[in-house]
Amino acid sequence: MQPAAKIASRSLSRIVFTSPRIRPCSHLCVAKSLKGNQPSCGLSALISKQARTRGSKANARQAPSAGRSRSRRFLLGLFIAFTLPACEQYERGDFAVVLGTEPQSLDPALTTGVPDGRVIRALFEGLTTSDPHTLEPLPGVAESWEISADRRVYTFHLRPTQWSDGTPLTATDFDLAWERVLRPETGAEYGYMLWYIKGARAYQKGELKDWSAVGTEVVDPHTFRVTLESPTPFFLQITSFFTACPVPAHTVRALGDAWSRPESIVTNGPFLLAEWRHRERILIKRSPVYWDHAAVRARAIELLTVESIQTNFNMLLTGAAQWTDKNGIPPAFIGDVLRGEASRIRPLKLDRRPTLGTYFIRCNTTRPPLDDRRVRLALGLAIDREAITRYVTRGGELPTSVLVPAGIAGYRGPTGLGHDPERARRLLSEAGYPGGKGFPRLVYLFNTSESHRGIAEVLQAQWKRELGIDIELENQEFQVYLDNQKNLRYQLSRSSWIGDYPDPNTFLDLWVSGGGNNRTGFADAHYDSLIALAARQADPGQRMETLRAAEELIVVEQMPVIPLYHYVALHLYDPRLRGVHDNVLDKMMLKYYYLEEDGTEMGSSQ
């Protein structure tokens, strides 16, 4: 390796982009060194020593201008790349994608998170899949289908295909998968996604015991028929969702819930699970038995599961990763990224666009004082959302006090309550806490993230200033946080939702009584009736009006959840990465990703 001083005299972006010595184990060693762990090649001491030397020299000089300071912060990350020799050997992917948080599970029945969905979409495929741009339903395992005149019966014709272990995939695999999702003891939080099927809700609630009475039918090994309770305009999008993916009946029967462990998982999607190093990476490889194998151009992809945003950012800047969303861009650097400064270090492409996603706060409505709607409304009215998006998130997010983002055809949502501290104080006083006196200390729960912490601290300060109440902040590891939220072991909890399909219902059916993703304890018979009515309405205009009334009940009248802002998708990636499609759900379709070779050496498989 050339000395750092000699390297520094050249084009930084070219060195990072082309050096064959950077790549062999860069992301694992970078991640370990930045987390304070000792990598197998023993780089931590060297990196720390060199960084300290640079820091002491910088302190001895006059402080640079703001612009130079920002550039130096960017360039600091490069030092890691210039000191990495070849060390630990392992199999490489064609490119690496920052996943951020590690998946909860690879079982389609049990997962709910965005990281989980990204991995499962690569490993499994449902009856339908989605166009990567428009999200219109496309044939998946089902090569064709018919819909009855009353739009309640769907007959799917499965193509000849097989599981990754060579076992033929049949309609029974879908039937078992959906029964398993709806089985009460499974506890599938996304079970309500299948409640549009005749008898499905009653089966999951334990009111119906006979699966044969539910509206699924295995006509023959390659024909699967589904009968719905009522016409559902987005049903073909539900069949592309990961909860509706098949599971291998033969391994589920043999292994039970252990079937989805990395050492035993059998899949049917474009990729196979090759390796899972927890809190480091997941390696997936192109499946040789996938029916559309020829359309998959990537040989292997690494999905990096390091939670540190700063570490992920360094991996992108040093060429150890080729794609990230905001999981790999520290909030303090978002302004620099939007100004294009990251591209001064290495060629990077920036995509930014609104998406169907909302960041909000869940209130545990089963515990005082949050069982009082006046307290929930007061908390919501006291928040200056614009301050959060301007000073904390900084990525162009859209402050909001409603749940459903703009951009869904035919839907005009209600006007939320906005920012009104005076009314907030009146409501808190009416609830028995004038000026915050006597108000119990609440705990605000959030998972590990610099951005989540920054938002929590702003909320804490605003509630103290406007309402005179004290809020304690509690940070938990992602899996613990999810478990506590699911079991209502919290008072206030940071939350978010990315739409599962482009329809208001994906944001509104969450809050039905007993819904798996409700997680607030909120239950309202009138609200349930509105969601049920919308599901039955054939007239699109009437249906949208009913959904609007349902949203107004949530964000204006009851507020079991407090919306803060709508997401803006922010992607930063190597311009040679192809197949990165824009869509309103920010849905990652790894099947289409590949790295376009241009003669630059990216490292080879070891």
C-alpha positions as CSV (number, residue, x, y, z in Angstrom):
1,M,0.0,0.0,0.0
2,Q,1.2,3.5,-0.9
3,P,1.9,5.8,2.1
4,A,-1.0,8.1,3.1
5,A,1.0,11.2,2.3
6,K,1.6,10.1,-1.3
7,I,-2.0,9.1,-1.7
8,A,-3.2,12.4,-0.5
9,S,-1.5,14.3,-3.3
10,R,-3.7,12.6,-5.8
11,S,-7.4,12.8,-6.7
12,L,-9.2,11.5,-3.6
13,S,-12.3,10.4,-5.4
14,R,-10.2,8.4,-7.9
15,I,-8.1,6.7,-5.2
16,V,-11.2,5.6,-3.2
17,F,-12.9,4.5,-6.4
18,T,-10.2,2.4,-7.9
19,S,-7.8,1.1,-5.1
20,P,-7.9,-2.7,-5.2
21,R,-6.4,-2.8,-1.7
22,I,-9.5,-1.1,-0.1
23,R,-12.1,-3.7,-0.9
24,P,-11.3,-7.2,0.4
25,C,-12.9,-6.8,3.8
26,S,-13.4,-3.1,4.0
27,H,-16.9,-2.9,5.5
28,L,-16.4,-5.5,8.2
29,C,-13.1,-3.9,9.3
30,V,-14.4,-0.3,9.0
31,A,-17.5,-1.2,11.0
32,K,-15.5,-3.0,13.7
33,S,-12.9,-0.2,14.0
34,L,-15.5,2.5,14.1
35,K,-17.5,0.7,16.8
36,G,-14.4,0.4,18.9
37,N,-14.0,-3.3,18.3
38,Q,-10.7,-4.8,17.3
39,P,-10.8,-6.2,13.8
40,S,-8.9,-9.3,13.0
41,C,-6.2,-7.3,11.1
42,G,-5.5,-5.1,14.2
43,L,-6.2,-1.7,12.6
44,S,-7.9,0.1,15.5
45,A,-4.8,1.3,17.2
46,L,-3.3,2.5,13.9
47,I,-6.5,4.3,12.9
48,S,-6.9,5.9,16.3
49,K,-3.3,7.0,16.5
50,Q,-3.3,8.6,13.1
51,A,-6.7,10.3,13.8
52,R,-5.4,11.7,17.1
53,T,-2.3,13.0,15.4
54,R,-4.4,14.8,12.8
55,G,-6.7,16.2,15.5
56,S,-3.8,17.6,17.6
57,K,-2.3,19.3,14.5
58,A,-5.6,20.8,13.5
59,N,-6.1,22.2,17.0
60,A,-2.7,23.9,16.9
61,R,-3.7,25.8,13.7
62,Q,-6.3,28.5,13.4
63,A,-9.8,27.3,13.0
64,P,-10.7,26.8,9.3
65,S,-13.7,28.4,7.6
66,A,-17.1,26.7,7.8
67,G,-16.8,25.5,4.3
68,R,-13.3,24.0,4.8
69,S,-14.5,22.5,8.1
70,R,-17.3,20.6,6.4
71,S,-15.0,19.3,3.7
72,R,-12.5,18.1,6.3
73,R,-15.2,16.3,8.1
74,F,-16.0,14.5,4.9
75,L,-12.4,13.8,4.1
76,L,-11.7,12.4,7.6
77,G,-13.7,9.3,6.7
78,L,-11.4,8.6,3.9
79,F,-8.4,8.0,6.2
80,I,-9.9,4.6,7.0
81,A,-9.8,3.5,3.4
82,F,-6.2,4.6,3.0
83,T,-5.0,2.5,5.9
84,L,-6.9,-0.8,5.2
85,P,-4.7,-3.6,4.0
86,A,-6.1,-6.9,2.8
87,C,-7.0,-8.9,5.9
88,E,-10.0,-11.2,6.9
89,Q,-11.0,-13.2,3.8
90,Y,-14.6,-14.0,3.1
91,E,-16.9,-14.3,0.1
92,R,-17.8,-10.9,-1.5
93,G,-20.8,-9.7,-3.2
94,D,-20.9,-7.7,-6.4
95,F,-21.8,-4.6,-4.3
96,A,-23.0,-3.7,-0.8
97,V,-26.2,-2.0,0.3
98,V,-26.7,-0.4,3.7
99,L,-29.6,-2.1,5.4
100,G,-29.1,-0.5,8.8
101,T,-31.1,-2.3,11.4
102,E,-30.9,-6.0,11.4
103,P,-34.1,-7.9,10.4
104,Q,-36.3,-9.3,13.2
105,S,-36.9,-12.5,11.3
106,L,-36.9,-14.0,7.8
107,D,-40.3,-15.6,8.4
108,P,-42.8,-13.7,6.2
109,A,-45.5,-14.4,8.8
110,L,-43.6,-12.7,11.7
111,T,-41.9,-9.7,10.2
112,T,-43.2,-6.1,10.1
113,G,-40.2,-3.8,9.6
114,V,-38.8,-2.1,6.5
115,P,-35.4,-3.9,6.7
116,D,-37.1,-7.2,7.0
117,G,-39.3,-6.5,4.0
118,R,-36.3,-5.6,1.9
119,V,-34.6,-8.9,2.6
120,I,-37.7,-11.0,2.3
121,R,-38.6,-9.5,-1.1
122,A,-35.2,-10.7,-2.3
123,L,-35.6,-14.2,-0.9
124,F,-39.3,-14.9,-1.5
125,E,-41.9,-14.1,-4.1
126,G,-45.7,-14.1,-3.9
127,L,-48.5,-14.7,-6.3
128,T,-47.9,-11.3,-7.8
129,T,-45.0,-8.9,-7.7
130,S,-44.7,-5.2,-8.4
131,D,-43.6,-3.0,-11.3
132,P,-40.5,-1.3,-9.8
133,H,-41.6,2.1,-11.1
134,T,-45.4,2.2,-11.0
135,L,-46.0,-0.6,-8.4
136,E,-48.7,-2.0,-10.6
137,P,-49.2,-5.7,-10.0
138,L,-47.2,-8.1,-12.2
139,P,-47.2,-11.9,-12.5
140,G,-45.1,-13.6,-9.8
141,V,-45.5,-17.2,-8.9
142,A,-48.9,-16.8,-10.6
143,E,-48.4,-16.5,-14.3
144,S,-52.0,-15.5,-14.8
145,W,-55.3,-15.0,-13.0
146,E,-59.1,-14.4,-13.5
147,I,-61.4,-12.2,-11.5
148,S,-65.1,-13.0,-11.2
149,A,-67.7,-10.5,-12.4
150,D,-68.5,-9.4,-8.8
151,R,-64.8,-9.0,-8.2
152,R,-64.8,-11.2,-5.2
153,V,-63.3,-14.4,-6.5
154,Y,-59.7,-14.5,-7.8
155,T,-58.4,-17.7,-9.5
156,F,-54.6,-17.8,-9.7
157,H,-52.7,-20.1,-12.1
158,L,-49.3,-21.0,-10.8
159,R,-46.3,-21.4,-13.1
160,P,-44.1,-24.5,-12.8
161,T,-41.5,-23.4,-10.3
162,Q,-39.6,-24.8,-7.3
163,W,-38.2,-24.1,-3.9
164,S,-34.4,-23.6,-3.5
165,D,-34.0,-27.2,-2.4
166,G,-35.6,-28.4,-5.6
167,T,-39.0,-29.3,-4.2
168,P,-41.9,-28.3,-6.5
169,L,-43.8,-25.2,-5.3
170,T,-47.6,-25.8,-5.3
171,A,-50.8,-24.1,-4.3
172,T,-50.7,-25.9,-1.0
173,D,-47.6,-23.8,0.0
174,F,-49.7,-20.7,-0.3
175,D,-52.7,-22.2,1.5
176,L,-50.5,-23.3,4.4
177,A,-48.6,-20.0,4.5
178,W,-51.9,-18.0,4.8
179,E,-53.4,-20.4,7.3
180,R,-50.2,-20.0,9.4
181,V,-50.4,-16.2,9.2
182,L,-54.0,-16.3,10.4
183,R,-53.5,-19.0,13.0
184,P,-54.2,-17.2,16.4
185,E,-51.2,-18.8,18.1
186,T,-48.8,-17.4,15.4
187,G,-49.5,-13.9,16.6
188,A,-48.9,-12.4,13.2
189,E,-49.1,-8.6,13.5
190,Y,-49.8,-8.3,9.8
191,G,-52.5,-10.9,9.8
192,Y,-55.1,-8.2,9.2
193,M,-53.7,-7.8,5.7
194,L,-55.5,-11.0,4.8
195,W,-58.8,-10.1,6.6
196,Y,-60.2,-9.2,3.2
197,I,-60.5,-12.9,2.5
198,K,-63.8,-14.5,3.5
199,G,-63.7,-15.7,7.1
200,A,-60.1,-14.7,7.6
201,R,-60.7,-12.2,10.4
202,A,-63.0,-14.6,12.3
203,Y,-60.3,-17.3,12.0
204,Q,-57.5,-15.2,13.4
205,K,-59.8,-14.0,16.2
206,G,-60.5,-17.6,17.1
207,E,-64.2,-17.3,16.3
208,L,-63.9,-19.7,13.4
209,K,-62.1,-22.9,13.9
210,D,-62.4,-24.7,10.6
211,W,-59.9,-23.5,8.0
212,S,-61.9,-25.1,5.2
213,A,-64.6,-22.4,5.9
214,V,-62.1,-19.6,5.1
215,G,-62.1,-18.4,1.4
216,T,-59.0,-20.2,0.1
217,E,-59.1,-23.3,-2.0
218,V,-56.4,-25.5,-3.5
219,V,-58.1,-26.5,-6.7
220,D,-55.2,-28.5,-7.9
221,P,-51.4,-28.2,-7.4
222,H,-51.2,-25.2,-9.8
223,T,-54.5,-23.5,-9.2
224,F,-55.3,-21.4,-6.1
225,R,-58.7,-19.8,-5.6
226,V,-59.4,-16.9,-3.2
227,T,-62.9,-15.6,-2.2
228,L,-63.1,-12.2,-0.6
229,E,-65.6,-10.7,1.8
230,S,-66.2,-7.8,-0.6
231,P,-64.5,-6.3,-3.7
232,T,-61.0,-5.1,-2.6
233,P,-59.4,-2.8,-5.3
234,F,-55.9,-3.3,-3.9
235,F,-56.0,-7.1,-3.4
236,L,-53.4,-7.8,-6.2
237,Q,-51.1,-5.5,-4.3
238,I,-51.6,-7.4,-1.1
239,T,-50.7,-10.6,-2.8
240,S,-47.3,-9.1,-3.6
241,F,-46.7,-8.1,0.0
242,F,-44.3,-10.2,2.0
243,T,-47.0,-11.4,4.5
244,A,-48.7,-13.2,1.6
245,C,-45.6,-15.0,0.4
246,P,-45.6,-18.8,0.3
247,V,-43.7,-20.9,2.8
248,P,-42.3,-24.4,2.1
249,A,-44.9,-26.7,3.5
250,H,-42.5,-29.6,3.6
251,T,-39.9,-27.8,5.8
252,V,-42.5,-26.0,8.0
253,R,-44.1,-29.4,8.8
254,A,-40.7,-30.9,9.6
255,L,-39.1,-28.1,11.5
256,G,-41.9,-25.9,12.8
257,D,-40.9,-22.3,13.4
258,A,-37.2,-23.3,13.1
259,W,-37.7,-23.6,9.3
260,S,-36.7,-19.9,8.8
261,R,-33.4,-20.1,10.7
262,P,-30.4,-19.2,8.4
263,E,-29.1,-22.8,8.5
264,S,-32.4,-24.3,7.4
265,I,-34.3,-21.7,5.4
266,V,-35.8,-22.7,2.0
267,T,-36.9,-19.9,-0.3
268,N,-38.4,-19.3,-3.7
269,G,-37.3,-15.8,-4.7
270,P,-34.6,-14.3,-6.9
271,F,-31.9,-14.8,-4.3
272,L,-30.8,-17.4,-1.7
273,L,-29.5,-16.7,1.8
274,A,-25.8,-17.5,1.7
275,E,-24.6,-16.1,5.1
276,W,-25.8,-14.0,8.0
277,R,-23.2,-12.4,10.3
278,H,-25.3,-10.8,12.9
279,R,-24.8,-7.0,13.2
280,E,-22.4,-7.0,10.3
281,R,-23.9,-8.3,7.0
282,I,-26.2,-10.6,5.2
283,L,-25.0,-12.2,1.9
284,I,-27.5,-13.2,-0.7
285,K,-26.8,-15.0,-3.9
286,R,-28.7,-15.3,-7.2
287,S,-30.9,-18.4,-7.1
288,P,-30.3,-20.9,-10.0
289,V,-33.9,-22.2,-9.7
290,Y,-35.8,-19.0,-9.7
291,W,-38.2,-18.9,-12.6
292,D,-37.0,-15.5,-13.8
293,H,-33.4,-16.3,-13.2
294,A,-32.2,-14.6,-16.5
295,A,-33.6,-11.2,-15.4
296,V,-31.4,-11.2,-12.2
297,R,-28.0,-9.7,-13.1
298,A,-26.3,-9.5,-9.7
299,R,-24.4,-12.6,-8.8
300,A,-24.4,-11.8,-5.0
301,I,-25.3,-8.8,-2.9
302,E,-24.1,-7.8,0.6
303,L,-26.7,-6.2,2.9
304,L,-24.9,-4.4,5.7
305,T,-26.6,-4.5,9.1
306,V,-24.5,-2.1,11.1
307,E,-26.8,0.3,13.1
308,S,-24.3,3.2,13.5
309,I,-25.2,5.9,11.0
310,Q,-21.7,7.3,11.1
311,T,-20.2,3.9,10.4
312,N,-22.5,3.4,7.4
313,F,-21.6,6.8,6.1
314,N,-17.9,6.1,6.3
315,M,-18.5,2.8,4.5
316,L,-20.2,4.6,1.6
317,L,-17.5,7.3,1.4
318,T,-14.7,4.8,1.4
319,G,-16.3,2.6,-1.3
320,A,-17.1,-0.3,1.1
321,A,-20.8,0.3,0.3
322,Q,-22.5,1.3,-2.9
323,W,-26.0,2.4,-1.7
324,T,-27.6,3.9,1.4
325,D,-30.7,5.7,2.4
326,K,-30.9,7.9,5.4
327,N,-29.8,5.0,7.6
328,G,-26.3,5.8,6.3
329,I,-26.4,9.6,6.3
330,P,-25.8,11.4,9.7
331,P,-28.3,14.2,10.3
332,A,-25.4,16.6,10.8
333,F,-24.2,15.9,7.2
334,I,-27.5,15.9,5.4
335,G,-27.0,19.5,4.4
336,D,-23.6,18.8,3.0
337,V,-24.9,15.8,1.1
338,L,-27.7,17.8,-0.4
339,R,-25.1,20.4,-1.6
340,G,-23.2,17.6,-3.3
341,E,-20.1,17.6,-1.1
342,A,-20.1,13.8,-0.8
343,S,-19.4,13.6,-4.5
344,R,-16.1,15.5,-3.9
345,I,-14.9,12.4,-2.2
346,R,-16.1,9.8,-4.6
347,P,-18.6,9.8,-7.5
348,L,-22.1,9.5,-5.9
349,K,-25.6,10.0,-7.2
350,L,-28.3,11.6,-5.0
351,D,-32.0,10.9,-5.3
352,R,-34.6,12.8,-3.2
353,R,-38.3,12.6,-3.5
354,P,-41.5,12.5,-1.4
355,T,-42.7,9.0,-0.4
356,L,-45.7,7.5,1.2
357,G,-44.4,7.4,4.8
358,T,-45.2,9.1,8.0
359,Y,-43.2,9.6,11.3
360,F,-45.4,9.8,14.3
361,I,-45.7,9.2,18.1
362,R,-47.7,6.3,19.5
363,C,-49.7,6.9,22.7
364,N,-50.5,4.0,25.0
365,T,-54.2,4.8,25.5
366,T,-54.6,2.1,28.1
367,R,-52.7,4.0,30.8
368,P,-53.4,7.3,32.5
369,P,-52.9,10.1,31.8
370,L,-52.8,9.1,28.1
371,D,-56.2,7.4,28.3
372,D,-57.6,11.0,28.3
373,R,-58.0,12.3,24.8
374,R,-57.5,15.9,26.1
375,V,-53.9,15.0,27.2
376,R,-53.1,13.4,23.8
377,L,-54.5,16.4,22.0
378,A,-52.5,18.8,24.2
379,L,-49.3,16.9,23.5
380,G,-49.9,17.1,19.7
381,L,-50.9,20.8,19.7
382,A,-47.8,21.8,21.6
383,I,-45.4,20.4,19.0
384,D,-43.6,22.7,16.5
385,R,-43.1,20.2,13.8
386,E,-41.3,22.6,11.5
387,A,-38.5,23.0,14.1
388,I,-38.0,19.2,13.9
389,T,-37.7,19.0,10.1
390,R,-35.6,22.2,9.9
391,Y,-33.1,21.6,12.7
392,V,-33.0,17.8,13.2
393,T,-34.0,15.8,10.2
394,R,-32.9,18.4,7.6
395,G,-33.7,16.3,4.6
396,G,-36.7,18.2,3.2
397,E,-39.3,16.2,5.2
398,L,-42.8,17.7,5.2
399,P,-44.1,18.7,8.6
400,T,-47.7,17.3,9.1
401,S,-50.4,16.7,11.6
402,V,-52.2,14.1,9.4
403,L,-51.4,10.5,8.8
404,V,-51.9,9.9,5.0
405,P,-49.4,11.7,2.8
406,A,-50.4,13.6,-0.3
407,G,-50.1,11.9,-3.6
408,I,-52.6,9.1,-3.5
409,A,-55.0,9.5,-6.5
410,G,-58.5,10.4,-5.6
411,Y,-57.9,11.1,-1.9
412,R,-58.1,14.5,-0.1
413,G,-57.4,14.1,3.6
414,P,-58.6,16.2,6.5
415,T,-56.8,19.3,7.8
416,G,-55.0,18.5,11.0
417,L,-54.8,20.5,14.2
418,G,-51.4,22.0,13.6
419,H,-49.4,23.9,16.2
420,D,-51.5,25.7,18.8
421,P,-49.7,25.9,22.2
422,E,-52.4,28.1,23.7
423,R,-55.2,25.6,23.0
424,A,-52.8,22.8,24.2
425,R,-52.5,24.5,27.6
426,R,-56.3,24.9,27.9
427,L,-56.8,21.2,27.2
428,L,-54.2,20.2,29.7
429,S,-55.8,22.4,32.3
430,E,-59.3,20.9,31.5
431,A,-57.7,17.4,32.0
432,G,-56.7,18.5,35.6
433,Y,-53.1,19.7,35.0
434,P,-53.1,23.5,34.9
435,G,-49.6,24.7,33.9
436,G,-48.5,21.1,34.1
437,K,-49.0,20.9,37.8
438,G,-49.5,17.4,39.1
439,F,-48.8,15.9,35.7
440,P,-47.0,12.5,36.1
441,R,-43.6,12.0,34.6
442,L,-43.9,10.2,31.2
443,V,-41.3,8.2,29.4
444,Y,-40.7,8.6,25.7
445,L,-39.4,5.4,24.1
446,F,-37.2,5.4,21.0
447,N,-34.8,2.9,19.3
448,T,-31.1,3.5,18.9
449,S,-30.5,6.3,16.3
450,E,-28.9,9.7,16.3
451,S,-31.9,11.1,14.4
452,H,-34.5,9.5,16.8
453,R,-32.6,10.9,19.8
454,G,-32.5,14.4,18.3
455,I,-36.2,14.4,17.7
456,A,-36.9,13.1,21.2
457,E,-34.8,15.9,22.7
458,V,-36.7,18.5,20.8
459,L,-40.0,17.1,21.9
460,Q,-38.8,16.9,25.5
461,A,-37.9,20.6,25.4
462,Q,-41.1,21.7,23.6
463,W,-43.4,19.9,26.0
464,K,-41.5,21.4,28.9
465,R,-41.6,24.9,27.5
466,E,-45.2,24.9,26.3
467,L,-46.9,22.7,28.8
468,G,-44.6,22.7,31.9
469,I,-44.3,18.9,31.9
470,D,-41.3,16.7,32.3
471,I,-40.7,13.8,29.9
472,E,-38.0,11.2,30.4
473,L,-36.2,9.8,27.3
474,E,-35.5,6.0,27.1
475,N,-33.3,4.6,24.3
476,Q,-33.6,0.8,23.6
477,E,-32.1,-1.6,21.1
478,F,-34.4,-2.1,18.1
479,Q,-35.7,-5.6,18.9
480,V,-36.3,-4.7,22.6
481,Y,-38.0,-1.5,21.6
482,L,-40.3,-3.4,19.2
483,D,-41.2,-6.0,21.7
484,N,-42.1,-3.4,24.4
485,Q,-44.1,-1.4,21.8
486,K,-46.0,-4.6,20.7
487,N,-46.8,-5.5,24.3
488,L,-47.8,-2.0,25.3
489,R,-44.9,-1.7,27.8
490,Y,-44.5,2.0,27.1
491,Q,-46.2,5.4,27.5
492,L,-45.1,7.4,24.4
493,S,-43.1,5.7,21.6
494,R,-41.5,7.0,18.5
495,S,-43.0,5.3,15.5
496,S,-43.3,5.4,11.7
497,W,-45.2,3.8,8.9
498,I,-44.3,3.3,5.2
499,G,-47.3,2.5,3.1
500,D,-47.6,-1.2,2.0
501,Y,-49.6,-0.2,-1.1
502,P,-50.7,3.1,-2.6
503,D,-54.0,3.5,-0.9
504,P,-55.1,5.5,2.2
505,N,-56.3,2.2,3.8
506,T,-52.7,1.2,4.4
507,F,-52.3,4.0,6.9
508,L,-55.8,3.8,8.4
509,D,-56.7,0.1,8.9
510,L,-53.8,0.0,11.4
511,W,-56.0,1.5,14.1
512,V,-58.9,-0.9,14.1
513,S,-59.6,-2.5,17.5
514,G,-57.2,-5.4,18.1
515,G,-55.2,-4.8,14.9
516,G,-51.8,-6.4,14.9
517,N,-50.0,-3.2,14.2
518,N,-52.2,-1.0,16.3
519,R,-49.9,-1.1,19.3
520,T,-51.7,1.8,21.1
521,G,-54.6,0.0,22.8
522,F,-56.9,2.4,21.0
523,A,-60.3,0.9,20.2
524,D,-63.3,2.8,18.8
525,A,-66.4,1.1,17.5
526,H,-67.3,4.0,15.2
527,Y,-63.8,4.0,13.7
528,D,-64.0,0.2,13.1
529,S,-67.3,0.7,11.4
530,L,-65.9,3.3,9.0
531,I,-63.0,1.1,8.0
532,A,-65.4,-1.8,7.5
533,L,-67.7,0.3,5.4
534,A,-64.9,1.6,3.2
535,A,-64.0,-2.1,2.5
536,R,-67.5,-2.7,1.2
537,Q,-68.0,0.4,-0.9
538,A,-67.7,-0.1,-4.6
539,D,-68.0,3.6,-5.5
540,P,-64.4,5.0,-5.4
541,G,-65.5,8.5,-4.4
542,Q,-67.7,7.3,-1.6
543,R,-65.0,5.0,-0.4
544,M,-62.5,7.9,-0.2
545,E,-64.9,10.1,1.7
546,T,-65.4,7.3,4.3
547,L,-61.6,6.9,4.7
548,R,-61.3,10.7,5.1
549,A,-63.9,10.6,7.9
550,A,-61.9,7.8,9.5
551,E,-58.6,9.8,9.3
552,E,-60.3,12.8,10.8
553,L,-61.4,10.8,13.8
554,I,-57.8,9.7,14.4
555,V,-55.9,13.0,13.9
556,V,-58.5,15.6,15.0
557,E,-60.8,13.9,17.5
558,Q,-59.0,11.1,19.3
559,M,-55.2,11.4,18.5
560,P,-54.0,8.0,19.7
561,V,-51.1,8.8,17.4
562,I,-49.4,12.2,16.9
563,P,-48.1,12.7,13.3
564,L,-44.9,14.7,13.0
565,Y,-43.8,14.6,9.3
566,H,-44.0,12.8,6.0
567,Y,-40.9,11.1,4.8
568,V,-38.8,12.2,1.9
569,A,-36.8,9.3,0.4
570,L,-33.1,10.2,0.3
571,H,-30.7,7.8,-1.5
572,L,-27.0,8.2,-2.0
573,Y,-25.3,5.6,-4.3
574,D,-22.6,4.7,-6.7
575,P,-23.6,6.0,-10.2
576,R,-22.6,2.6,-11.7
577,L,-25.4,0.9,-9.6
578,R,-28.3,0.2,-12.0
579,G,-31.9,-0.9,-11.4
580,V,-32.4,1.6,-8.6
581,H,-36.0,2.5,-9.4
582,D,-38.0,5.4,-7.9
583,N,-41.5,4.6,-6.5
584,V,-43.8,6.3,-4.0
585,L,-43.5,3.5,-1.4
586,D,-39.6,3.6,-1.5
587,K,-39.9,-0.1,-2.2
588,M,-36.5,-1.7,-2.8
589,M,-36.5,-4.3,-5.5
590,L,-33.1,-6.0,-5.3
591,K,-34.0,-8.3,-8.1
592,Y,-33.2,-5.5,-10.6
593,Y,-30.0,-4.1,-8.9
594,Y,-26.7,-4.7,-10.6
595,L,-23.3,-2.9,-10.8
596,E,-22.4,-1.8,-14.3
597,E,-18.7,-2.7,-14.9
598,D,-16.5,0.0,-16.4
599,G,-13.1,-1.6,-16.1
600,T,-12.7,-0.4,-12.5
601,E,-11.5,-3.1,-10.1
602,M,-14.0,-3.5,-7.3
603,G,-12.3,-6.4,-5.5
604,S,-12.8,-10.1,-6.2
605,S,-14.4,-13.0,-4.4
606,Q,-12.2,-14.6,-1.9
